[in-house]
Amino acid sequence: MPDAGLAIESHGLVKAFGGLRAVDGIDLSVPAGSTYGFLGPNGSGKTTTIKILLGLVNPNAGQWRLLGQPMPQRSMSVLPQVGALVEGPAFYPWLTGRQNLARLDAMGPGALRRPARRASVGEALERVGLTAAANKKYGAYSLGMRQRLGLAWALLRPRRLLVLDEPTNGMDPQGTREIRHLVRQLGSEGTTIFLSSHLLSEVEQVCSHIGVMHRGKLLTQGPLSALQASAAPRLRVEADDPARAGDVLALIGLSGITREGEQLVATLDGHRPEDCCRALVEAGVGVRLFVPEKLSLEDAFVALTGEGFDVAG
């Protein structure tokens, strides 16, 4: 039975290229109204999965639904409700940004009358910060500006679901902040956003749910807060006698004690930070720094895979 509360739902999706399974039996559950971060290094299967969901690639096995409807059987009625930016946009280089959007919009189903079309194009350009470059030819756009125009196309009509593959690719820090703000705004309006990225810090700031891909498999998914809580928090300590401090922490049961310069890092393993601090002081250890740390998304990824996250792609 389909789950009416899911904007994206898949069961056993598989896509193989020769002997390589780029997508290896994944089951996605993306709640309606969520901002879902689809994480993984380049080559983990994220873009192939997105192409399957949008009907751009045929899977070898599995079923999926978008907005509660079976795909690809209902693609003609479902996809007009879905905005997408996948692997960078492609537009006519000899047309301006405004002309490209107007032409594409005129070809879409249920095209608006010309005055309304002009208004919707102008609004979309404004939302992505391209109003000043609207009459500049696309061929002269920078990579970041091209990404912005692709987002404008995705936002040109009201969408129930947005699928964005690396939307901040090629953008400067200011552009990245603007897109982050736009994603938050769209999420607050009730749009479901499926955001593929390898930028962990960006995902932590805007996403309510995440799924982690690694070598074609979906390792975990669910609320971001639940994933962060599933990995044991750590304790960072700087003391006048690091060796003695390490002995005390080990004695009371902390594990994974390592030294980073003048500081010790240990896994709390359920111990209360205040009890650890008391044990150090009672043992005569001079404590200069004592910080309980909530694990970052990167820490959680390393805990899941045993590998670092290839942020360089």
PAZAPA-4460 file (N, C-alpha, C; in steps of 0.05 Angstrom, whole numbers, plus 32768, in hexadecimal, padded with zeros to 4 digits):
% residues 313
    n_x    n_y    n_z   ca_x   ca_y   ca_z    c_x    c_y    c_z   seq   type   mol
   8011   7FE8   8000   8000   8000   8000   8012   8019   8000     1      M     A
   800B   802D   7FEF   801B   8045   7FEF   8016   8055   8008     2      P     A
   8029   8064   8011   8027   8075   8029   8020   8091   801F     3      D     A
   8008   809A   8026   7FFE   80B5   801D   800F   80CB   8029     4      A     A
   801E   80C6   803E   802F   80DB   804A   804A   80DE   803E     5      G     A
   8050   80CF   8028   806A   80D0   801B   8068   80DE   8000     6      L     A
   807B   80F0   7FFC   807D   80FD   7FE1   808D   80EC   7FCE     7      A     A
   80A0   80DD   7FD8   80B0   80CA   7FC8   80B1   80B0   7FD7     8      I     A
   80AC   809B   7FC9   80AC   8080   7FD5   80B7   806C   7FC1     9      E     A
   80CB   805D   7FC9   80D6   8049   7FB6   80DA   802F   7FC5    10      S     A
   80DA   8019   7FB6   80DF   7FFF   7FC1   80F1   7FEF   7FAE    11      H     A
   8109   7FE8   7FB8   811B   7FD7   7FA9   8125   7FE2   7F8F    12      G     A
   812A   7FFC   7F8D   8134   8007   7F74   8150   7FFD   7F6E    13      L     A
   8155   7FF3   7F56   816F   7FE9   7F4D   8175   7FF4   7F32    14      V     A
   818D   7FFE   7F2E   8197   8005   7F14   81B4   7FFC   7F12    15      K     A
   81B9   7FEB   7EFE   81D4   7FE0   7EF9   81DF   7FEA   7EDF    16      A     A
   81F8   7FF0   7EDE   8206   7FF6   7EC5   821C   7FE1   7EC2    17      F     A
   8217   7FCE   7EB1   8229   7FB7   7EAF   8228   7FA8   7EC9    18      G     A
   823F   7FA3   7ED5   8240   7F95   7EEE   823E   7FA7   7F06    19      G     A
   823B   7FC1   7F03   823A   7FD4   7F19   821E   7FDB   7F1F    20      L     A
   8216   7FD7   7F38   81FC   7FE0   7F42   81FE   7FFD   7F4D    21      R     A
   81F7   8010   7F3C   81F9   802C   7F45   81E4   8032   7F5A    22      A     A
   81CC   8025   7F57   81B7   8027   7F6B   81B0   800A   7F73    23      V     A
   81B2   8004   7F8C   81B1   7FE8   7F95   819B   7FE3   7FA9    24      D     A
   8182   7FE2   7F9F   816C   7FDA   7FAF   8164   7FEE   7FC4    25      G     A
   8160   8007   7FBD   815A   801B   7FD1   813C   801F   7FD5    26      I     A
   8135   8025   7FEE   811A   802A   7FF7   8118   8047   8002    27      D     A
   810E   8059   7FF2   810D   8075   7FFB   80F2   807A   8009    28      L     A
   80F2   808B   801D   80D9   8094   802A   80DD   80B2   8030    29      S     A
   80D2   80C3   801F   80D5   80E0   8022   80BB   80EC   802B    30      V     A
   80B8   80F5   8044   809E   80FF   804D   8096   8118   803E    31      P     A
   807C   811A   8038   8071   8132   802C   8076   814A   803E    32      A     A
   807F   8160   8032   8084   8178   8041   80A0   817A   804E    33      G     A
   80B0   8165   804B   80CB   8165   8056   80DF   8171   8043    34      S     A
   80F6   8178   804E   810E   817F   803E   8121   8168   8043    35      T     A
   8124   8157   802F   8133   813E   8031   814E   8141   8024    36      Y     A
   8163   813F   8034   817E   8140   8029   8188   8124   8020    37      G     A
   818E   8121   8007   8197   8108   7FFB   81B5   8109   7FF9    38      F     A
   81C3   80FC   800C   81DF   8100   800F   81F0   80E9   8005    39      L     A
   8208   80EF   7FFC   821B   80DA   7FF4   8230   80E6   7FE3    40      G     A
   8248   80DB   7FE3   825E   80E4   7FD2   8256   80E0   7FB5    41      P     A
   8263   80EF   7FA3   825E   80EA   7F86   8264   80CD   7F80    42      N     A
   8254   80C1   7F6F   8257   80A4   7F69   8248   8092   7F7B    43      G     A
   8239   809D   7F8F   822B   808C   7FA1   820F   8083   7F97    44      S     A
   8206   808F   7F81   81ED   8087   7F75   81D6   809B   7F78    45      G     A
   81DD   80B3   7F82   81C8   80C8   7F86   81BB   80D0   7F6C    46      K     A
   81CB   80D9   7F59   81BF   80E4   7F40   81B1   80CE   7F30    47      T     A
   81BB   80B6   7F30   81AD   80A0   7F22   8192   809B   7F2F    48      T     A
   8191   809C   7F49   8177   8099   7F57   8164   80AF   7F4F    49      T     A
   816D   80C7   7F4F   815C   80DE   7F47   8152   80DA   7F2B    50      I     A
   8163   80D2   7F19   815A   80CE   7EFD   8145   80B8   7EFB    51      K     A
   8147   80A3   7F0B   8132   808F   7F0C   8118   809B   7F15    52      I     A
   8119   80AA   7F2B   8101   80B6   7F36   80F2   80C7   7F22    53      L     A
   8102   80D6   7F11   80F6   80E8   7EFE   80F0   80DB   7EE3    54      L     A
   80F5   80C1   7EE1   80EF   80B3   7EC8   8104   80B7   7EB2    55      G     A
   811C   80C1   7EB9   8131   80C5   7EA6   8142   80AC   7EA1    56      L     A
   8141   809A   7EB4   8150   8081   7EB2   813D   806A   7EBB    57      V     A
   813D   8054   7EAC   812D   803E   7EB3   813C   802B   7EC7    58      N     A
   8130   8025   7EDE   813D   8013   7EF0   813C   7FF6   7EE7    59      P     A
   814E   7FE5   7EF1   814D   7FC9   7EEB   8139   7FBA   7EFC    60      N     A
   8133   7FC6   7F13   811F   7FBA   7F26   8115   7FD0   7F38    61      A     A
   80FD   7FCA   7F45   80F3   7FDC   7F59   80DB   7FEC   7F4F    62      G     A
   80CC   7FF8   7F62   80B5   8009   7F5D   80B9   8023   7F6D    63      Q     A
   80AC   8038   7F63   80AD   8052   7F72   8094   8062   7F6C    64      W     A
   808E   8074   7F7F   8078   8086   7F7C   8081   80A3   7F82    65      R     A
   8076   80B6   7F73   8079   80D2   7F78   805E   80DE   7F7F    66      L     A
   805D   80ED   7F95   8043   80FA   7F9D   802D   80E6   7F9E    67      L     A
   8033   80CE   7FA7   801F   80B9   7FAB   8017   80AA   7F92    68      G     A
   8022   80B1   7F7B   801A   80A4   7F61   8030   8092   7F57    69      Q     A
   8028   807B   7F4B   803C   8068   7F41   804A   8074   7F28    70      P     A
   8065   8070   7F28   8075   8079   7F12   8082   8061   7F04    71      M     A
   8086   8063   7EEA   8081   807A   7ED8   8065   807B   7ECC    72      P     A
   8053   806A   7ED6   8038   8068   7ECA   8029   8083   7ECA    73      Q     A
   802D   8092   7EE0   801E   80AB   7EE3   8030   80C4   7EDE    74      R     A
   8045   80C0   7ED0   8059   80D6   7ECD   804D   80EF   7EC0    75      S     A
   803A   80EC   7EAD   802F   8103   7E9F   801F   8115   7EB1    76      M     A
   8013   8109   7EC6   8003   811A   7ED8   8014   8123   7EF0    77      S     A
   8028   8113   7EF7   8038   8119   7F0F   804F   812D   7F0A    78      V     A
   805E   8129   7EF4   8076   8139   7EF0   8071   8157   7EED    79      L     A
   805A   8160   7EE3   8055   817D   7EE3   8054   8189   7EFF    80      P     A
   8050   8178   7F13   8050   8182   7F2F   806B   8180   7F3C    81      Q     A
   807F   8178   7F2C   809B   8174   7F37   80AE   8186   7F28    82      V     A
   80BC   8196   7F37   80D2   81A7   7F2C   80EC   8199   7F31    83      G     A
   80FE   8199   7F1D   8117   818A   7F20   812F   8199   7F14    84      A     A
   8146   8196   7F21   815F   81A0   7F17   8173   8189   7F1B    85      L     A
   817B   817D   7F04   818B   8165   7F05   81A4   8168   7EF3    86      V     A
   81BC   8165   7EFF   81D5   8166   7EF0   81D9   817F   7EE0    87      E     A
   81CF   8195   7EEA   81D3   81AF   7EDD   81BF   81B3   7EC7    88      G     A
   81B5   81CC   7EC4   81A0   81D2   7EB0   81AC   81D5   7E94    89      P     A
   819B   81D3   7E80   81A3   81D8   7E64   818F   81EA   7E57    90      A     A
   8198   8201   7E4D   8186   8214   7E41   8192   821D   7E26    91      F     A
   8183   822C   7E17   818D   8237   7DFE   81A1   824D   7E03    92      Y     A
   81BA   824B   7DFA   81CF   825F   7E01   81CA   827A   7DF4    93      P     A
   81BC   827B   7DDD   81B8   8294   7DCF   819F   82A4   7DD9    94      W     A
   8190   8298   7DEC   8179   82A6   7DF8   8181   82B0   7E13    95      L     A
   8173   82C5   7E1C   8177   82CF   7E37   816B   82BC   7E4B    96      T     A
   8171   82C1   7E65   8165   82B1   7E7A   8147   82B3   7E79    97      G     A
   813D   82CB   7E76   8120   82CF   7E75   8113   82C1   7E5D    98      R     A
   8120   82C4   7E46   8115   82B7   7E2E   8115   8299   7E30    99      Q     A
   8129   828D   7E3C   812A   8271   7E40   8113   8267   7E51   100      N     A
   810E   8274   7E67   80F9   826C   7E79   80DD   826F   7E6B   101      L     A
   80DA   8286   7E5D   80C0   828A   7E50   80BB   8275   7E3A   102      A     A
   80CF   826E   7E2B   80CC   8259   7E16   80C5   823E   7E22   103      R     A
   80D4   8236   7E37   80CF   821D   7E44   80B3   821C   7E50   104      L     A
   80AB   8232   7E5D   8091   8233   7E6A   807B   8231   7E55   105      D     A
   807E   823D   7E3E   806A   823D   7E29   8066   8221   7E1E   106      A     A
   807B   8210   7E20   8078   81F5   7E16   806D   81E1   7E2A   107      M     A
   806A   81EA   7E43   8060   81D8   7E58   8042   81D5   7E56   108      G     A
   8039   81C0   7E65   801C   81BB   7E65   800D   81D2   7E73   109      P     A
   7FF6   81D9   7E68   7FE6   81EE   7E74   7FF4   8209   7E74   110      G     A
   8000   8210   7E5E   8010   8229   7E5D   7FFF   8241   7E64   111      A     A
   800B   8253   7E72   7FFD   826B   7E7B   7FFA   827F   7E63   112      L     A
   7FE7   8291   7E65   7FE6   82A6   7E52   7FFE   82B8   7E55   113      R     A
   8005   82C7   7E40   801E   82D5   7E3F   8023   82E8   7E57   114      R     A
   800F   82F9   7E5F   8015   830B   7E76   801B   82FB   7E8F   115      P     A
   800B   82E6   7E94   8010   82D5   7EAC   802B   82C7   7EAA   116      A     A
   8033   82BF   7E92   804C   82B2   7E8E   8063   82C5   7E94   117      R     A
   8061   82DE   7E8B   8075   82F1   7E91   8078   82F5   7EAF   118      R     A
   8062   82F7   7EBD   8062   82FB   7ED9   806F   82E3   7EE8   119      A     A
   8069   82CB   7EE0   8074   82B3   7EED   8092   82B1   7EE8   120      S     A
   809B   82B8   7ED0   80B7   82B7   7EC9   80C6   82CC   7EDA   121      V     A
   80BB   82E4   7EDC   80C8   82F9   7EEC   80CA   82F1   7F09   122      G     A
   80B5   82E5   7F14   80B5   82DD   7F30   80CA   82C7   7F35   123      E     A
   80CC   82B4   7F22   80DF   829E   7F25   80FC   82A9   7F25   124      A     A
   8101   82BC   7F12   811C   82C7   7F10   8123   82D7   7F2A   125      L     A
   810F   82E5   7F35   8114   82F4   7F4D   811A   82E1   7F65   126      E     A
   810C   82CB   7F66   8110   82B8   7F7D   812C   82AD   7F7E   127      R     A
   8138   82AA   7F66   8153   829E   7F66   8169   82B3   7F62   128      V     A
   8162   82CD   7F63   8176   82E2   7F62   8181   82E7   7F47   129      G     A
   8171   82E3   7F32   817A   82E8   7F16   816D   82FF   7F08   130      L     A
   815E   8310   7F16   8150   8325   7F09   8163   8337   7EF9   131      T     A
   817A   833E   7F05   818D   8350   7EF8   8199   8343   7EDF   132      A     A
   819A   8329   7EDE   81A6   831B   7EC7   8191   830F   7EB4   133      A     A
   8178   8316   7EB8   8162   8309   7EA9   8165   830D   7E8B   134      A     A
   8170   8324   7E83   8171   832A   7E66   818D   8325   7E5B   135      N     A
   819E   8317   7E6A   81B8   830F   7E61   81B6   82F3   7E54   136      K     A
   81C5   82EF   7E3E   81C4   82D5   7E30   81CF   82BF   7E42   137      K     A
   81C1   82A8   7E40   81C9   8291   7E51   81E6   8289   7E4C   138      Y     A
   81EF   828B   7E33   820A   8283   7E2C   821F   8293   7E3C   139      G     A
   8218   82AA   7E46   822B   82BB   7E55   8228   82B7   7E73   140      A     A
   8216   82A5   7E7B   8211   82A0   7E98   8229   8290   7EA4   141      Y     A
   822F   8296   7EBD   8243   8286   7ECB   8235   826C   7ED4   142      S     A
   8245   8259   7EDE   8239   823F   7EE7   8225   8244   7EFD   143      L     A
   822B   8255   7F10   8218   825B   7F25   81FE   8267   7F1B   144      G     A
   8200   8279   7F07   81E8   8285   7EFB   81D8   8270   7EEC   145      M     A
   81E5   825E   7EDF   81D6   8248   7ED1   81C7   8237   7EE5   146      R     A
   81D3   8231   7EFC   81C5   8222   7F11   81AC   8231   7F1A   147      Q     A
   81B0   824C   7F1E   8199   825C   7F27   8182   825B   7F12   148      R     A
   8189   825D   7EF8   8174   825C   7EE4   8166   8241   7EE4   149      L     A
   8175   822B   7EE8   8169   8211   7EEB   8155   8210   7F02   150      G     A
   815D   821C   7F18   814A   821D   7F2F   8132   822E   7F28   151      L     A
   8136   8244   7F1A   811F   8255   7F12   810B   8244   7F01   152      A     A
   8116   8234   7EEF   8104   8223   7EDF   80F5   820F   7EF0   153      W     A
   8103   8203   7F04   80F6   81F1   7F16   80DF   81FE   7F26   154      A     A
   80E2   8219   7F2B   80CF   8227   7F3B   80BB   8237   7F2B   155      L     A
   80BB   8234   7F10   80AB   8245   7EFF   808D   8241   7F04   156      L     A
   8086   8229   7F0A   806A   8222   7F11   8068   8218   7F2E   157      R     A
   8051   8219   7F3A   804F   820E   7F55   8055   81F0   7F54   158      P     A
   8066   81E6   7F66   806F   81CA   7F66   8069   81BF   7F82   159      R     A
   8060   81A6   7F82   805C   8198   7F9C   8076   818B   7FA5   160      R     A
   8087   8185   7F92   80A1   8178   7F97   80B7   8184   7F87   161      L     A
   80CD   818A   7F94   80E5   8194   7F86   80FC   817F   7F8A   162      L     A
   8108   8177   7F74   811F   8165   7F74   8137   8174   7F6B   163      V     A
   814A   8179   7F7D   8161   818A   7F77   817B   817A   7F7A   164      L     A
   818A   8178   7F65   81A3   8169   7F65   81BA   817D   7F66   165      D     A
   81C7   817F   7F7D   81DE   8192   7F81   81D7   81AE   7F78   166      E     A
   81C2   81BB   7F83   81B9   81D5   7F79   81CC   81EB   7F7D   167      P     A
   81E0   81E9   7F90   81F2   81FF   7F94   820D   81FB   7F85   168      T     A
   820D   81E8   7F73   8226   81E3   7F64   822F   81FC   7F54   169      N     A
   8248   8204   7F58   8253   821B   7F4A   824C   8236   7F56   170      G     A
   823D   8236   7F6C   8236   8250   7F78   824A   8259   7F8C   171      M     A
   824C   8274   7F8E   825E   8280   7FA3   824F   827E   7FBE   172      D     A
   825D   8285   7FD4   8250   8283   7FEE   8236   8293   7FF0   173      P     A
   8235   82AB   7FE4   821D   82BA   7FE6   8206   82AC   7FD7   174      Q     A
   820B   82A1   7FC0   81F7   8292   7FB1   81EE   827A   7FC0   175      G     A
   8201   826C   7FCD   81F9   8254   7FDD   81E7   825C   7FF4   176      T     A
   81EC   8272   8001   81DB   827B   8017   81BF   8282   800D   177      R     A
   81BE   828F   7FF5   81A4   8296   7FEA   8193   827D   7FE3   178      E     A
   81A0   8269   7FD7   8192   8250   7FD1   8189   8242   7FEA   179      I     A
   819A   8243   7FFF   8193   8237   8019   8179   8244   8024   180      R     A
   8179   825F   8022   8161   826E   802B   8149   8267   801A   181      H     A
   814C   8264   8000   8136   825D   7FEF   812B   8241   7FF5   182      L     A
   813D   822E   7FFA   8134   8213   8001   8124   8214   801B   183      V     A
   812E   8223   802F   811F   8225   8048   8103   8231   8043   184      R     A
   8102   8246   8033   80E9   8253   802D   80D5   8240   8020   185      Q     A
   80DE   8232   800C   80CD   821F   7FFD   80C3   8209   8010   186      L     A
   80D5   8200   8021   80CD   81EC   8035   80B7   81F6   8048   187      G     A
   80BA   820F   8050   80A6   821A   8062   808B   821E   8055   188      S     A
   808B   821F   803A   8072   8222   802B   8064   8207   8026   189      E     A
   8071   81F1   802F   8065   81D7   802C   806F   81C6   8015   190      G     A
   8082   81D1   8005   808D   81C2   7FEF   809F   81AC   7FF9   191      T     A
   809D   8193   7FEF   80B0   817E   7FF6   80C9   8182   7FE5   192      T     A
   80E0   8182   7FF2   80F9   8186   7FE3   810B   816E   7FE7   193      I     A
   8114   8163   7FD1   8127   814C   7FD0   8141   8157   7FC6   194      F     A
   8154   815B   7FD9   816D   816A   7FD3   8185   8158   7FD4   195      L     A
   8190   8153   7FBC   81A9   8142   7FBB   81C1   8154   7FBE   196      S     A
   81D3   814C   7FD0   81EB   815D   7FD5   8201   814D   7FE1   197      S     A
   821A   8157   7FDE   8230   814C   7FED   823B   8161   8001   198      H     A
   822C   8178   8003   8234   818D   8016   8226   8189   8031   199      L     A
   8233   817B   8043   8226   8173   805B   821D   818A   806C   200      L     A
   822D   819F   806E   8225   81B6   807E   820C   81C3   8073   201      S     A
   8208   81C4   8059   81F0   81D0   804D   81D8   81BF   8054   202      E     A
   81DA   81A5   8052   81C4   8193   8058   81BC   8196   8075   203      V     A
   81CF   8198   8087   81C9   819A   80A4   81B9   81B3   80AA   204      E     A
   81BD   81C8   809A   81AF   81E1   809F   8193   81E3   8094   205      Q     A
   818D   81D3   807F   8173   81D7   8072   8161   81BE   8073   206      V     A
   816B   81A7   8079   815C   818E   8075   8150   8184   808F   207      C     A
   8137   817A   808D   812A   816D   80A4   812F   814F   80A5   208      S     A
   8133   8143   808D   8137   8127   808B   814F   8122   8078   209      H     A
   815C   810B   807B   8172   8105   8069   8172   80E7   8063   210      I     A
   817E   80E1   804C   8185   80C5   8044   81A2   80C5   803C   211      G     A
   81B0   80B0   8044   81CD   80AE   803F   81D2   8098   802B   212      V     A
   81DC   809F   8013   81E4   808B   7FFF   8202   8085   8001   213      M     A
   8209   806C   7FFC   8225   8064   7FFC   8228   804B   7FEA   214      H     A
   8236   804E   7FD4   823B   8038   7FC2   8222   802B   7FB9   215      R     A
   820E   803B   7FB2   81F5   8031   7FA6   81E0   8029   7FBA   216      G     A
   81E7   8029   7FD4   81D3   8021   7FE8   81CB   8038   7FF9   217      K     A
   81B2   8037   8002   81A8   804B   8015   81AD   8040   8031   218      L     A
   81C1   804D   803F   81CA   8043   8059   81B6   8049   806F   219      L     A
   81AA   8060   806E   8197   8068   8082   8187   8080   8078   220      T     A
   8170   8084   8084   815F   809C   807E   814D   80A1   8095   221      Q     A
   8144   80BA   8097   8132   80C1   80AD   8137   80DE   80B5   222      G     A
   812B   80E7   80CB   812F   8102   80D4   814D   8107   80DA   223      P     A
   8157   811E   80D3   8173   8125   80D7   817A   8123   80F5   224      L     A
   8168   812C   8106   816E   812B   8123   8171   810F   812D   225      S     A
   8162   80FC   8122   8165   80E0   812A   8180   80D4   8122   226      A     A
   8189   80DB   810A   81A3   80D1   8102   81B9   80DC   8113   227      L     A
   81B8   80F6   8119   81CD   8101   812A   81CD   80F5   8146   228      Q     A
   81B5   80F0   8150   81B3   80E5   816B   81BB   80C7   816C   229      A     A
   81BB   80BA   8155   81C1   809D   8154   81DF   8098   8159   230      S     A
   81F0   80AB   8153   820C   80A8   8158   8213   80B4   8173   231      A     A
   8223   80A7   8182   822A   80B0   819E   8238   80CB   819D   232      A     A
   822F   80DE   81AE   823D   80F7   81AF   8258   80F4   81BC   233      P     A
   8269   8109   81B7   8284   8108   81C0   828A   811D   81D5   234      R     A
   82A1   811A   81E1   82AB   812C   81F5   82C7   8136   81ED   235      L     A
   82CB   8150   81ED   82E5   815B   81E7   82F0   8168   8200   236      R     A
   8309   8160   8207   8315   8169   8220   8331   8172   821B   237      V     A
   8338   8189   8227   8354   8192   8228   835C   8194   8245   238      E     A
   8372   8186   824D   837A   8185   8269   8398   818A   826C   239      A     A
   83A0   8190   8285   83BD   8195   8289   83CD   817C   8287   240      D     A
   83C0   8165   828A   83CE   814B   8288   83BD   8139   8276   241      D     A
   83C0   813B   825B   83AF   812B   8249   83B0   810D   824E   242      P     A
   83C8   8103   8255   83CA   80E6   8259   83B9   80DD   8271   243      A     A
   83BC   80EC   8287   83AC   80E6   829F   838E   80E9   8299   244      R     A
   8387   80FE   828B   836A   8102   8284   8360   80EA   8274   245      A     A
   8370   80E0   8261   8367   80C9   8251   8363   80B1   8262   246      G     A
   8375   80AD   8275   8372   8096   8287   8358   8098   8298   247      D     A
   8352   80B0   82A1   833A   80B3   82B2   8321   80AE   82A1   248      V     A
   8320   80B9   8288   8309   80B5   8277   8306   8097   8270   249      L     A
   831B   808A   826B   831A   806D   8265   8310   805D   827D   250      A     A
   8319   8065   8295   8312   8057   82AD   82F4   8059   82B3   251      L     A
   82E7   8070   82AC   82CA   8072   82B2   82BA   8067   829B   252      I     A
   82C7   805D   8285   82B8   804E   8270   82B5   805B   8256   253      G     A
   82C2   8073   8251   82C0   807F   8237   82D2   8070   8223   254      L     A
   82C9   806F   820A   82D8   8060   81F5   82E0   8073   81DF   255      S     A
   82F0   8068   81CC   82F8   8077   81B5   8309   8090   81BB   256      G     A
   8319   808E   81D0   8328   80A5   81D9   8340   80AA   81C7   257      I     A
   8341   80C1   81BA   8357   80C8   81A9   8361   80E4   81B0   258      T     A
   8379   80EA   81A7   8385   8104   81AD   8387   8114   8193   259      R     A
   837E   812C   8194   837F   813F   817E   838E   8158   8188   260      E     A
   83A9   8158   8183   83B9   816E   818E   83B9   816D   81AC   261      G     A
   83B1   8183   81B9   83B1   8184   81D6   8396   817A   81E1   262      E     A
   8384   8172   81D0   8369   816A   81DA   8364   814C   81D7   263      Q     A
   8353   8142   81E9   834A   8127   81E8   832D   8126   81DE   264      L     A
   8327   8113   81CD   830C   810F   81C3   8303   80F3   81CA   265      V     A
   82EC   80F0   81D6   82E2   80D6   81DF   82C4   80D3   81D9   266      A     A
   82BB   80BB   81D5   829F   80B5   81D1   8292   80B3   81ED   267      T     A
   827C   80C1   81F1   8270   80C1   820C   8263   80A7   8213   268      L     A
   8259   8097   8200   824D   807D   8205   8238   807D   821B   269      D     A
   8228   8092   821B   8212   8093   822F   8219   80A0   8249   270      G     A
   8232   80A6   824D   823B   80B3   8266   8232   80D1   8266   271      H     A
   822C   80DB   827D   8224   80F7   827F   823E   8108   8280   272      R     A
   823E   811E   8270   8256   812F   8270   825E   8139   828C   273      P     A
   824A   8140   829C   8250   814B   82B6   825F   8137   82C8   274      E     A
   8258   811D   82C5   8265   8108   82D4   8283   8105   82CB   275      D     A
   8287   8108   82B1   82A3   8107   82A7   82B3   811E   82B1   276      C     A
   82A8   8135   82B2   82B7   814D   82BB   82BD   8149   82D9   277      C     A
   82AA   813F   82E8   82AE   813B   8305   82C5   8127   830A   278      R     A
   82C5   8111   82F9   82DA   80FD   82FD   82F6   8109   82F7   279      A     A
   82F8   811A   82E3   8312   8126   82DD   831B   8138   82F3   280      L     A
   8309   8149   82FE   8310   815B   8313   8318   814C   832C   281      V     A
   8308   8138   8333   830E   8128   834C   8328   8119   8349   282      E     A
   8331   8113   8331   834B   8106   832C   8362   8119   832C   283      A     A
   835C   8133   8330   8371   8147   8330   837A   8150   8315   284      G     A
   836B   814B   8300   8372   8154   82E5   8368   8171   82E2   285      V     A
   837A   8182   82D9   8372   819E   82D3   8365   819F   82B8   286      G     A
   834B   81A7   82B8   833B   81A8   829F   833B   81C4   8294   287      V     A
   8345   81C7   827B   8345   81E1   826E   832E   81E5   825B   288      R     A
   8326   81CF   824F   8310   81CF   823B   82FF   81B6   823F   289      L     A
   82E5   81B9   823F   82D3   81A1   8242   82BA   81A7   8232   290      F     A
   82B8   8199   821B   82A2   819F   8209   8294   8185   81FF   291      V     A
   827B   8180   8208   826C   816A   81FB   8264   8173   81DF   292      P     A
   8268   8161   81CB   8263   8167   81AF   824D   8156   81A4   293      E     A
   823A   8164   8196   8226   8156   8186   8233   814F   816C   294      K     A
   822F   8136   8163   823C   812D   814A   8231   813C   8132   295      L     A
   8242   8143   8120   823A   8150   8107   8230   813A   80F4   296      S     A
   8224   8143   80DE   821A   8130   80CA   8232   8121   80BE   297      L     A
   8249   812E   80BB   8260   811F   80B1   8269   8109   80C4   298      E     A
   8268   810F   80DE   826F   80FB   80F2   825D   80E3   80F0   299      D     A
   8243   80E9   80ED   822F   80D3   80EA   8234   80C3   80D1   300      A     A
   823C   80D0   80BB   8241   80C1   80A2   8259   80AF   80A6   301      F     A
   826E   80B9   80B3   8286   80A9   80B7   827F   8091   80C9   302      V     A
   826E   8096   80DE   8266   8080   80EF   8256   806A   80E0   303      A     A
   8247   8072   80CC   8237   805F   80BC   8248   804F   80A9   304      L     A
   825C   805D   809C   826A   8051   8086   8287   8048   808D   305      T     A
   8292   8054   80A2   82AE   804F   80A8   82C0   805E   8095   306      G     A
   82B5   8070   8085   82C6   807F   8072   82C0   809D   8074   307      E     A
   82D3   80AD   806B   82CF   80CA   806A   82BC   80D1   8053   308      G     A
   82B0   80E9   8055   829E   80F2   8041   82AD   8102   802C   309      F     A
   82AC   80FA   8013   82BB   8107   7FFE   82AE   8120   7FF5   310      D     A
   82B3   8136   8005   82A5   814F   7FFF   82AF   815C   7FE5   311      V     A
   82C5   8153   7FDB   82CF   815E   7FC2   82C0   8153   7FAA   312      A     A
   82B2   813D   7FAE   82A3   8130   7F98   82B5   8122   7F86   313      G     A
***
